[in-house]
Amino acid sequence: MQDQKVVPDNTAVRTALWRAMHVQVDAPPHLLTDEIGLRLVAPDDGWGDRPDMDPTFTRGFRASMVARARFVEDLVAEAVERGVTQYVILGAGLDTFAQRRPELANRLTVFEVDQPDTQAWKRERLVQLGYGVPDRLRLVPVDFEVDGDWTKHLAAAGFDPDRPAVVAATGVTMYLTRAVTAATLRQIAELAPRSTAVLTFLLPSELVDAADRDGLEASKQGAQASGTPFVSFYTPDDLLTLAHEAGLGDARHVSGATVAERYFAGRPDGLRPSTGEDFLVATTH
């Protein structure tokens, strides 16, 4: 019997395709230009006709995907100017920062942390497409729910705990139990001073704009059907409390509305991210 083909989970693939759709469907200016994920996935020609790729239905979702990526990458750029040389992406999926942003990536060691199968598949595809896996890019296989001590895997991959880093986890906390997220925050709090953490989290439905609640419910059902259910939702105060209890005293909430206003105000096409996903940003001391 032939072994089952290893592929990334549906969420990682969908995010990569939505980011490509932003370039192919939405009017300029584009928040980021990312068709590398599309090349990695190499879907069938009819991928744009899939129900979860409908240009109208996915409009707010794909705006959210590129907004959160741009927000994080702007934080990374600021950190690089302060002399930070390490960037950790938890739940990296098909992130393409290391390939798209050489002007920043060449000044960093980028550690992508994700499931072992996803990492193995991505490594193979990067080599096949000619990008390769240079020394400044470290693919670190970790199953967060089974082995929560991702910092030891980072250290084995060359991460220096005595130097500051940016740690990002976007689109991750909804798949993790509260206990795992709390443990992750405690591990981040132990990083070197002047490290920056940025996480996204899903809001409970009652805090989501009424116009976006059906979309959130559709996302929940889709995640459940794909075998990657949403298990955790947080109010901003709840996650801030979790961060402070973990030792991240300098933690702040950044609403999705604030990020939307920063990047989408005044667009003639009215493109706007869906509500429902906010940010936690923290700095270690």
JOVENGI-V409610 format. One record per helix or strand. SS is the DSSP state (A for helix, B for strand). FROM is the first residue (numbers start at 1). TO is the last residue. If there is no record, write none. Layout:
ss:SS from:FROM to:TO
ss:SS from:FROM to:TO
This chain:
ss:A from:10 to:25
ss:A from:36 to:41
ss:A from:45 to:49
ss:A from:51 to:53
ss:A from:59 to:81
ss:B from:86 to:90
ss:A from:97 to:100
ss:A from:102 to:105
ss:B from:109 to:114
ss:A from:116 to:128
ss:B from:137 to:141
ss:A from:150 to:156
ss:B from:166 to:169
ss:A from:173 to:175
ss:A from:178 to:189
ss:B from:196 to:202
ss:A from:205 to:207
ss:A from:210 to:225
ss:A from:236 to:245
ss:B from:250 to:254
ss:A from:256 to:264
ss:B from:277 to:283
